[in-house]
Amino acid sequence: MTEPCNVYRCIEEKSIRICSDCADFPCDNLHPYADKASQVPHNSKVFNLCLIRKIGLEPWAKDKAKSVKDTYFKGKFSL
């Protein structure tokens, strides 16, 4: 890497120590992305559980679950 990742830039911008100190935690900067997700598993459980805790089960199921799944299985890894 030649420059800081999005998570580091965000923490610096908000002048916080760690992501969990942020009011927006969890955010899409922590979204699990994986190329070839069906062959190389990546744990998205913690991300989803944090989202459910933050926005509630029904809103998560309606608004976020599909995008998390689609990004995980079809997205490209990015920092």
Contacts in CASP RR format, 6 or more apart in sequence:
PFRMAT RR
TARGET T0000
AUTHOR 0000-0000-0000
METHOD contacts of the structure
MODEL  1
MTEPCNVYRCIEEKSIRICSDCADFPCDNLHPYADKASQVPHNSKVFNLC
LIRKIGLEPWAKDKAKSVKDTYFKGKFSL
1 79 0 8 1.000
4 12 0 8 1.000
5 79 0 8 1.000
6 29 0 8 1.000
6 79 0 8 1.000
7 19 0 8 1.000
7 29 0 8 1.000
7 30 0 8 1.000
7 79 0 8 1.000
10 19 0 8 1.000
10 22 0 8 1.000
10 27 0 8 1.000
10 29 0 8 1.000
11 17 0 8 1.000
11 18 0 8 1.000
11 19 0 8 1.000
11 22 0 8 1.000
14 22 0 8 1.000
16 22 0 8 1.000
19 25 0 8 1.000
19 26 0 8 1.000
19 27 0 8 1.000
19 29 0 8 1.000
19 30 0 8 1.000
25 50 0 8 1.000
25 54 0 8 1.000
26 47 0 8 1.000
26 50 0 8 1.000
26 51 0 8 1.000
26 54 0 8 1.000
30 47 0 8 1.000
31 47 0 8 1.000
31 68 0 8 1.000
31 71 0 8 1.000
32 42 0 8 1.000
32 43 0 8 1.000
32 44 0 8 1.000
32 47 0 8 1.000
32 68 0 8 1.000
32 71 0 8 1.000
32 72 0 8 1.000
33 42 0 8 1.000
33 71 0 8 1.000
33 72 0 8 1.000
33 75 0 8 1.000
33 76 0 8 1.000
33 77 0 8 1.000
33 78 0 8 1.000
34 40 0 8 1.000
34 41 0 8 1.000
34 42 0 8 1.000
34 72 0 8 1.000
34 75 0 8 1.000
34 77 0 8 1.000
35 75 0 8 1.000
35 76 0 8 1.000
35 77 0 8 1.000
37 72 0 8 1.000
37 73 0 8 1.000
37 75 0 8 1.000
38 73 0 8 1.000
42 72 0 8 1.000
44 68 0 8 1.000
44 72 0 8 1.000
47 68 0 8 1.000
48 60 0 8 1.000
48 64 0 8 1.000
48 65 0 8 1.000
48 68 0 8 1.000
51 60 0 8 1.000
51 64 0 8 1.000
51 68 0 8 1.000
52 60 0 8 1.000
55 63 0 8 1.000
55 64 0 8 1.000
END
